[in-house]
Amino acid sequence: MPRIRAAIVGTGNIAHFHVKALQALPDEVEVVAAVDIDSARLMEFCASHRIGHRYADIEQMLASQRPELVHLCTPPGVHHAQVLVCLQAGASVVVEKPPTLTLHELDELAAAQGPAGPWLATVFQHQFGSGAQRLRSMMADGVLGRPLLAVCNTTWLRTQDYFDAPWRGRWDTEGGGPTMGHGIHQMDLLGSILGDWEEVSAVVRQQARMMETEDVSLAHVIFANGAVASVVNSVVSPREESYLRFDFERATVELTHLYGYGDDDWRISPAPGFEEQVSAAWKSASHGIGSSHGAQFQAVIHGLRTGSAPPVTTADARRTMQLVAGIYASAFQRRRIRPADLGPDSPFYSRMDGAGARW
Ligand SMILES: NC(=O)c1ccc[n+]([C@@H]2O[C@H](COP(=O)([O-])OP(=O)(O)OC[C@H]3O[C@@H](n4cnc5c(N)ncnc54)[C@H](O)[C@@H]3O)[C@@H](O)[C@H]2O)c1
């Protein structure tokens, strides 16, 4: 099969992970072009990754290169417009998280996909390590029993200078603080394990950073399967950690890491009486793949090659974006929020700060 022609738009920090992961699949993908409005950065990026064509404008690139796949590594505020022009040009898109600033924008993009493509996939790479796959398959096989309780902590540190970048820490350009920009990875993994959520209650705070959005959020979430979770998102935590804990009837499963995990970052503690059964299932399930952009992109390429919507699909990303919107709606409206409260009539459908943040 001919190689997929791919382009990268936005050549800042995360774009390097994208190009390296794509160039590690040389039989499948060819990175033919890159786009950035910062010409010096673009030039350096193309030189160091040996990319042949450079553009300052995404539409010019689409017209002259006609790529089948575009990776958007630009700030969140431009994702919606850039995804739309790519889909309209017939190119499938891999967009960095968060896919859009709002649920409204995400629904528009979902509708702009074709039944047989072009498609939009969102980067949530933590779903793709073997630890997460192992946990999902053990749940599906019934080895762990019912999920009862979960903890989902993103306690990170971003000093004030991090928010000097003009798009960070603002509702109009980043769409939120650590709930939207940082903890979204852990919350996405939580949702990929526990499924749909039914109710959220939350508090958001501005504890220490000077910015428009929150720097801390705390939530409790009830899932449709009956599990309850406590969720903390922070950018003011000097000892940084990403921590997920799932208490099932027959075992506790924990993941402790920072920005990416391997097999050693997972721990399972069987309940009394289930040691042999649980340990045997944990050992025999898949191993060896860490969470990474590369792990997700292999699944994306497989989806494109086989004519199916590549992961993470807009429907899956919506569950996570809806939880983010639910946390802000609960905090600013001072009430419990269910998914049905976040329809087109809600101010939180069109802005993550709704009708305006209420601290
Ligand atoms: N998946 C992850 O683990 C992860 C980690 C970090 C960042 N991200 C996400 O990646 C995205 C980019 O973050 P970053 O840290 O790389 O930002 P960055 O500021 O380092 O890079 C963004 C680049 O986009 C360029 N750009 C801005 N507007 C543009 C436009 N209209 N057309 C073309 N280029 C444009 C900028 O000049 C810059 O080079 C964000 O959505 C962020 O949330 C994801």
The ligand as an SDF file (V2000), in Angstrom:
LIG
                    3D

 44 48  0  0  0  0  0  0  0  0999 V2000
   -0.4120   15.2270   24.5040 N   0  0  0  0  0  0  0  0  0  0  0  0
    0.4170   15.8180   25.3450 C   0  0  0  0  0  0  0  0  0  0  0  0
    0.9780   15.1940   26.2440 O   0  0  0  0  0  0  0  0  0  0  0  0
    0.6720   17.2950   25.2070 C   0  0  0  0  0  0  0  0  0  0  0  0
    1.7440   17.8780   25.8630 C   0  0  0  0  0  0  0  0  0  0  0  0
    1.9890   19.2500   25.6640 C   0  0  0  0  0  0  0  0  0  0  0  0
    1.1480   20.0070   24.8600 C   0  0  0  0  0  0  0  0  0  0  0  0
    0.0730   19.4070   24.2710 N   0  0  0  0  0  0  0  0  0  0  0  0
   -0.8580   20.1860   23.4220 C   0  0  0  0  0  0  0  0  0  0  0  0
   -0.2060   20.4850   22.1850 O   0  0  0  0  0  0  0  0  0  0  0  0
   -0.6730   21.7410   21.6790 C   0  0  0  0  0  0  0  0  0  0  0  0
    0.5270   22.6450   21.4210 C   0  0  0  0  0  0  0  0  0  0  0  0
    1.2470   22.8150   22.6270 O   0  0  0  0  0  0  0  0  0  0  0  0
    2.8180   23.1820   22.6150 P   0  0  0  0  0  0  0  0  0  0  0  0
    3.2570   23.0810   24.0240 O   0  0  0  0  0  0  0  0  0  0  0  0
    3.5340   22.3930   21.5790 O   0  0  0  0  0  0  0  0  0  0  0  0
    2.7300   24.7290   22.1910 O   0  0  0  0  0  0  0  0  0  0  0  0
    3.8670   25.6360   21.5470 P   0  0  0  0  0  0  0  0  0  0  0  0
    3.4930   27.0360   21.8420 O   0  0  0  0  0  0  0  0  0  0  0  0
    5.2220   25.1480   21.9620 O   0  0  0  0  0  0  0  0  0  0  0  0
    3.7360   25.3560   19.9640 O   0  0  0  0  0  0  0  0  0  0  0  0
    2.6330   25.8050   19.2130 C   0  0  0  0  0  0  0  0  0  0  0  0
    3.1380   26.1800   17.8090 C   0  0  0  0  0  0  0  0  0  0  0  0
    2.0000   26.5000   17.0020 O   0  0  0  0  0  0  0  0  0  0  0  0
    2.3520   27.6270   16.1990 C   0  0  0  0  0  0  0  0  0  0  0  0
    1.1070   28.2870   15.7630 N   0  0  0  0  0  0  0  0  0  0  0  0
    0.2890   29.0910   16.4780 C   0  0  0  0  0  0  0  0  0  0  0  0
   -0.7560   29.4780   15.7240 N   0  0  0  0  0  0  0  0  0  0  0  0
   -0.5840   28.9130   14.5090 C   0  0  0  0  0  0  0  0  0  0  0  0
   -1.3340   28.9430   13.3000 C   0  0  0  0  0  0  0  0  0  0  0  0
   -2.4780   29.6210   13.2100 N   0  0  0  0  0  0  0  0  0  0  0  0
   -0.8700   28.2180   12.2360 N   0  0  0  0  0  0  0  0  0  0  0  0
    0.2910   27.5170   12.3300 C   0  0  0  0  0  0  0  0  0  0  0  0
    1.0400   27.4760   13.4460 N   0  0  0  0  0  0  0  0  0  0  0  0
    0.6170   28.1480   14.5260 C   0  0  0  0  0  0  0  0  0  0  0  0
    3.2080   28.4800   17.1040 C   0  0  0  0  0  0  0  0  0  0  0  0
    3.9950   29.4090   16.3710 O   0  0  0  0  0  0  0  0  0  0  0  0
    4.0550   27.4110   17.7960 C   0  0  0  0  0  0  0  0  0  0  0  0
    5.2360   27.1090   17.0810 O   0  0  0  0  0  0  0  0  0  0  0  0
   -1.6620   22.2770   22.7250 C   0  0  0  0  0  0  0  0  0  0  0  0
   -2.9740   21.9410   22.3500 O   0  0  0  0  0  0  0  0  0  0  0  0
   -1.2600   21.5310   23.9960 C   0  0  0  0  0  0  0  0  0  0  0  0
   -2.3330   21.3900   24.9200 O   0  0  0  0  0  0  0  0  0  0  0  0
   -0.1560   18.0800   24.4160 C   0  0  0  0  0  0  0  0  0  0  0  0
  1  2  1  0
  2  3  2  0
  2  4  1  0
  4  5  1  0
  4 44  2  0
  5  6  2  0
  6  7  1  0
  7  8  2  0
  8  9  1  0
  8 44  1  0
  9 10  1  0
  9 42  1  0
 10 11  1  0
 11 12  1  0
 11 40  1  0
 12 13  1  0
 13 14  1  0
 14 15  2  0
 14 16  1  0
 14 17  1  0
 17 18  1  0
 18 19  2  0
 18 20  1  0
 18 21  1  0
 21 22  1  0
 22 23  1  0
 23 24  1  0
 23 38  1  0
 24 25  1  0
 25 26  1  0
 25 36  1  0
 26 27  1  0
 26 35  1  0
 27 28  2  0
 28 29  1  0
 29 30  1  0
 29 35  2  0
 30 31  1  0
 30 32  2  0
 32 33  1  0
 33 34  2  0
 34 35  1  0
 36 37  1  0
 36 38  1  0
 38 39  1  0
 40 41  1  0
 40 42  1  0
 42 43  1  0
M  CHG  2   8   1  16  -1
M  END
$$$$
